[in-house]
Amino acid sequence: MCLAIPGKIIQIDSDIDDIFRVAKVSFNGIVKQVNLAMVPEAKTGSYVLVHVGSAISIVDEAEAKTTMDILLMQMGDLNELDVAG
């Protein structure tokens, strides 16, 4: 199983050509460099699903926010299990 996390493209840093692009993507305020080769239509402001440093698809804002909320809730549940032992 793989995990893809939604983030918002805040800046396209490198535009070598139409395919090989690198962007800064924000994941609830945490900014990472992401390869955009698999989503050539992505632009600043787009929400993308990111797996292992590469954007694998574009999603709409509502889907991105819902997915992130679910992930954060599940992480909170895991933290509670760790504390409860």
CYANA upper distance limits for C-alpha pairs under 8 A (distance plus 0.5 A):
  2 CYS  CA     51 HIS  CA      8.20
  3 LEU  CA     51 HIS  CA      6.90
  4 ALA  CA     49 LEU  CA      6.02
  4 ALA  CA     50 VAL  CA      5.50
  4 ALA  CA     51 HIS  CA      5.05
  4 ALA  CA     52 VAL  CA      8.39
  5 ILE  CA     27 PHE  CA      8.42
  5 ILE  CA     49 LEU  CA      5.79
  5 ILE  CA     50 VAL  CA      5.72
  5 ILE  CA     51 HIS  CA      7.21
  5 ILE  CA     67 THR  CA      8.35
  5 ILE  CA     68 MET  CA      7.68
  6 PRO  CA     27 PHE  CA      7.37
  6 PRO  CA     47 TYR  CA      7.09
  6 PRO  CA     48 VAL  CA      5.98
  6 PRO  CA     49 LEU  CA      4.85
  6 PRO  CA     50 VAL  CA      6.61
  6 PRO  CA     59 VAL  CA      8.44
  6 PRO  CA     64 ALA  CA      5.78
  6 PRO  CA     65 LYS  CA      8.26
  6 PRO  CA     67 THR  CA      7.64
  6 PRO  CA     68 MET  CA      7.07
  7 GLY  CA     25 VAL  CA      6.28
  7 GLY  CA     26 SER  CA      5.80
  7 GLY  CA     27 PHE  CA      5.17
  7 GLY  CA     28 ASN  CA      7.90
  7 GLY  CA     47 TYR  CA      6.00
  7 GLY  CA     48 VAL  CA      6.06
  7 GLY  CA     49 LEU  CA      6.98
  7 GLY  CA     50 VAL  CA      7.71
  7 GLY  CA     64 ALA  CA      7.60
  8 LYS  CA     25 VAL  CA      5.76
  8 LYS  CA     26 SER  CA      5.69
  8 LYS  CA     27 PHE  CA      7.27
  8 LYS  CA     44 THR  CA      8.48
  8 LYS  CA     45 GLY  CA      6.58
  8 LYS  CA     46 SER  CA      6.30
  8 LYS  CA     47 TYR  CA      4.90
  8 LYS  CA     48 VAL  CA      6.85
  9 ILE  CA     23 ALA  CA      7.03
  9 ILE  CA     24 LYS  CA      6.45
  9 ILE  CA     25 VAL  CA      4.86
  9 ILE  CA     26 SER  CA      6.92
  9 ILE  CA     43 LYS  CA      7.54
  9 ILE  CA     44 THR  CA      5.62
  9 ILE  CA     45 GLY  CA      5.73
  9 ILE  CA     46 SER  CA      6.07
  9 ILE  CA     47 TYR  CA      6.76
  9 ILE  CA     48 VAL  CA      7.89
 10 ILE  CA     23 ALA  CA      7.95
 10 ILE  CA     24 LYS  CA      6.24
 10 ILE  CA     25 VAL  CA      6.15
 10 ILE  CA     26 SER  CA      7.11
 10 ILE  CA     44 THR  CA      6.03
 10 ILE  CA     45 GLY  CA      6.49
 11 GLN  CA     23 ALA  CA      6.07
 11 GLN  CA     24 LYS  CA      5.68
 11 GLN  CA     25 VAL  CA      7.73
 11 GLN  CA     44 THR  CA      6.15
 12 ILE  CA     21 ARG  CA      7.73
 12 ILE  CA     22 VAL  CA      6.53
 12 ILE  CA     23 ALA  CA      4.57
 12 ILE  CA     24 LYS  CA      6.74
 12 ILE  CA     43 LYS  CA      7.98
 12 ILE  CA     44 THR  CA      7.00
 13 ASP  CA     21 ARG  CA      8.06
 13 ASP  CA     22 VAL  CA      6.23
 13 ASP  CA     23 ALA  CA      5.66
 13 ASP  CA     24 LYS  CA      7.34
 14 SER  CA     21 ARG  CA      5.85
 14 SER  CA     22 VAL  CA      5.55
 14 SER  CA     23 ALA  CA      7.35
 15 ASP  CA     20 PHE  CA      7.03
 15 ASP  CA     21 ARG  CA      5.22
 15 ASP  CA     22 VAL  CA      7.34
 16 ILE  CA     20 PHE  CA      6.15
 16 ILE  CA     21 ARG  CA      6.65
 17 ASP  CA     21 ARG  CA      7.44
 18 ASP  CA     40 PRO  CA      7.20
 19 ILE  CA     36 LEU  CA      8.00
 19 ILE  CA     37 ALA  CA      5.59
 19 ILE  CA     38 MET  CA      8.35
 19 ILE  CA     40 PRO  CA      6.32
 20 PHE  CA     35 ASN  CA      8.02
 20 PHE  CA     36 LEU  CA      7.30
 20 PHE  CA     37 ALA  CA      5.69
 21 ARG  CA     35 ASN  CA      6.63
 21 ARG  CA     36 LEU  CA      5.78
 21 ARG  CA     37 ALA  CA      6.61
 22 VAL  CA     33 GLN  CA      7.12
 22 VAL  CA     34 VAL  CA      6.09
 22 VAL  CA     35 ASN  CA      5.17
 22 VAL  CA     36 LEU  CA      6.21
 23 ALA  CA     33 GLN  CA      6.12
 23 ALA  CA     34 VAL  CA      5.81
 23 ALA  CA     35 ASN  CA      7.05
 23 ALA  CA     36 LEU  CA      7.46
 24 LYS  CA     31 VAL  CA      6.71
 24 LYS  CA     32 LYS  CA      6.07
 24 LYS  CA     33 GLN  CA      5.26
 24 LYS  CA     34 VAL  CA      6.75
 25 VAL  CA     31 VAL  CA      5.91
 25 VAL  CA     32 LYS  CA      5.96
 25 VAL  CA     33 GLN  CA      6.82
 25 VAL  CA     34 VAL  CA      7.01
 26 SER  CA     30 ILE  CA      5.89
 26 SER  CA     31 VAL  CA      4.86
 26 SER  CA     32 LYS  CA      7.11
 27 PHE  CA     31 VAL  CA      6.71
 27 PHE  CA     32 LYS  CA      8.42
 33 GLN  CA     53 GLY  CA      7.66
 34 VAL  CA     50 VAL  CA      8.08
 34 VAL  CA     53 GLY  CA      5.55
 34 VAL  CA     54 SER  CA      5.86
 34 VAL  CA     55 ALA  CA      7.02
 35 ASN  CA     53 GLY  CA      6.74
 35 ASN  CA     54 SER  CA      5.11
 35 ASN  CA     55 ALA  CA      6.64
 36 LEU  CA     40 PRO  CA      6.90
 36 LEU  CA     42 ALA  CA      7.83
 36 LEU  CA     54 SER  CA      6.76
 36 LEU  CA     55 ALA  CA      5.98
 36 LEU  CA     56 ILE  CA      8.43
 37 ALA  CA     54 SER  CA      8.16
 37 ALA  CA     55 ALA  CA      8.13
 38 MET  CA     54 SER  CA      8.00
 38 MET  CA     55 ALA  CA      6.93
 38 MET  CA     56 ILE  CA      6.22
 38 MET  CA     57 SER  CA      7.84
 39 VAL  CA     55 ALA  CA      7.08
 39 VAL  CA     56 ILE  CA      6.98
 39 VAL  CA     57 SER  CA      6.59
 39 VAL  CA     58 ILE  CA      7.58
 42 ALA  CA     46 SER  CA      6.46
 42 ALA  CA     48 VAL  CA      8.38
 42 ALA  CA     58 ILE  CA      7.46
 46 SER  CA     58 ILE  CA      7.48
 46 SER  CA     59 VAL  CA      8.27
 46 SER  CA     60 ASP  CA      8.27
 47 TYR  CA     58 ILE  CA      6.27
 47 TYR  CA     59 VAL  CA      6.01
 47 TYR  CA     60 ASP  CA      6.72
 47 TYR  CA     61 GLU  CA      6.68
 47 TYR  CA     64 ALA  CA      7.21
 48 VAL  CA     55 ALA  CA      6.36
 48 VAL  CA     56 ILE  CA      7.63
 48 VAL  CA     57 SER  CA      6.09
 48 VAL  CA     58 ILE  CA      4.82
 48 VAL  CA     59 VAL  CA      6.10
 48 VAL  CA     64 ALA  CA      8.28
 49 LEU  CA     55 ALA  CA      5.99
 49 LEU  CA     56 ILE  CA      6.24
 49 LEU  CA     57 SER  CA      5.93
 49 LEU  CA     58 ILE  CA      6.79
 49 LEU  CA     59 VAL  CA      7.41
 49 LEU  CA     64 ALA  CA      8.43
 50 VAL  CA     54 SER  CA      5.84
 50 VAL  CA     55 ALA  CA      4.73
 50 VAL  CA     56 ILE  CA      6.37
 50 VAL  CA     57 SER  CA      8.16
 51 HIS  CA     55 ALA  CA      6.87
 51 HIS  CA     56 ILE  CA      7.25
 59 VAL  CA     63 GLU  CA      6.91
 59 VAL  CA     64 ALA  CA      6.83
 60 ASP  CA     64 ALA  CA      6.75
 61 GLU  CA     65 LYS  CA      6.65
 62 ALA  CA     66 THR  CA      6.61
 63 GLU  CA     67 THR  CA      6.54
 64 ALA  CA     68 MET  CA      6.65
 65 LYS  CA     69 ASP  CA      6.57
 66 THR  CA     70 ILE  CA      6.75
 67 THR  CA     71 LEU  CA      6.70
 68 MET  CA     72 LEU  CA      6.60
 69 ASP  CA     73 MET  CA      6.65
 70 ILE  CA     74 GLN  CA      6.66
 71 LEU  CA     75 MET  CA      6.64
 72 LEU  CA     76 GLY  CA      6.67
 73 MET  CA     77 ASP  CA      6.77
 74 GLN  CA     78 LEU  CA      6.76
 75 MET  CA     79 ASN  CA      6.74
 76 GLY  CA     80 GLU  CA      6.78
 77 ASP  CA     81 LEU  CA      6.85
 78 LEU  CA     82 ASP  CA      6.76
 79 ASN  CA     83 VAL  CA      6.79
 80 GLU  CA     84 ALA  CA      6.57
 81 LEU  CA     85 GLY  CA      6.51
